[in-house]
Amino acid sequence: MGLDRNTKIFILGALLLSLFLAIFISPFASPFPTGLERVAEDQGFLEKGEEWSAWKLAPIPDYAMPGLGEGALATGVAGLVGTLAVFAIGYAIALFIKPKSKS
């Protein structure tokens, strides 16, 4: 038994809205540090977190798309890639945990 039409429309609409927000709204996000970054900066241990080697292996480190630098375009593309990745992972998990049909 597959998804009904309304559910498919809802999922598609939610994905499109998420992509719109990720591409066109995320470039307007505040450039100032988040709360955790601000506390780390104020307490003097921000550098310790930036030294961690796994951070350098991130596919889109600090929303700077490789080859695009650190501007609004890079942030929008990073949002697009991240949104699609999270959707794909969530969809795969949903397929995996979906109850098997009895027929």
N, C-alpha and C positions, 0 to 999 in steps of 0.2 A: 504494500500500500504506500503510495507516494504522497507527497505534500499536496494539499488542496491549492486551488488557484489563489485564494486570498493570502495564504501563507507565503507562497512564492512571490506575490506582489509586495508583501510586507518586507520580506528579506531583500529583494531587489531595491526597494525604496530606501531601506535602512543603509544598504551598501552605498547607493548613490549619494545619499545625504552625508555619510561618513567620508566618502571620497571628496565631495565638494568642500567640506569643512577642512579636511586634511590638506587639500591643494590650495584653496583660495583664502582660508581664514588663518591657518597656522603661520603664514609669514608675518602676520601682525601680532604674534605673541610677544610678550614682554622680553626684552633682551637682558633684563636684570636677573641675577641669580635666584634660584628657587630658595625656599626656606631652609632646606638642608644644606645647600651650597653656601648660603649666607652664614649660617651658624658655623660651618667648617671654616669659612674664611675668617670670621670674627674670632674663633678660638685658635686659629693658626695651624690647622691640620688639613687644609684643603690640598696641599701639595702631595700628601701621602696617598690620597685617593687617585690623584692624577698619575702617580708613578706606577700604578698597578698595570702589569703588562697585558692582561686580558682586555682592558679597556681599549688598547691600541689595536686589537684584533676585531673590534666591532665593525660590522659591514657599513654602518652609517654613523661614525662617531660624532657625537655632539651636533647632530643634524646637519653635518657638512657632507654633502654628497660628493663622493670622489669624482673629480673632474669638473665640478661645478662651483667649488669654493664654499663660501659661507654667506650667501645672500638670500633674498626672498625666493628666487628660483630653486636654490638648493634645498631650502626648507620645505617648499611645496612638493618637490620631487621626493624628498625623504618621507614626507607625510603620505604621499601616494604609495610608495613602496611599503612602508610600515603598515598602512591600513590594509593593503592587499595581502600582506604576509599574515597579519592577525586573522583576517577573514578566512584565508585558506587553511590555517591551522585549526581555527574553530570549526570550520566546515568538516575537516577531516576527523576531528574528535567526535563531532556529532554523528557522522556516518559510522564511526567505530563503535560508539556506545548505543546506537539505535537498536531497539529490540528487533530480533529477527522475526520475519513473518512466518506464520504457521503453515502456509500453503506450499 
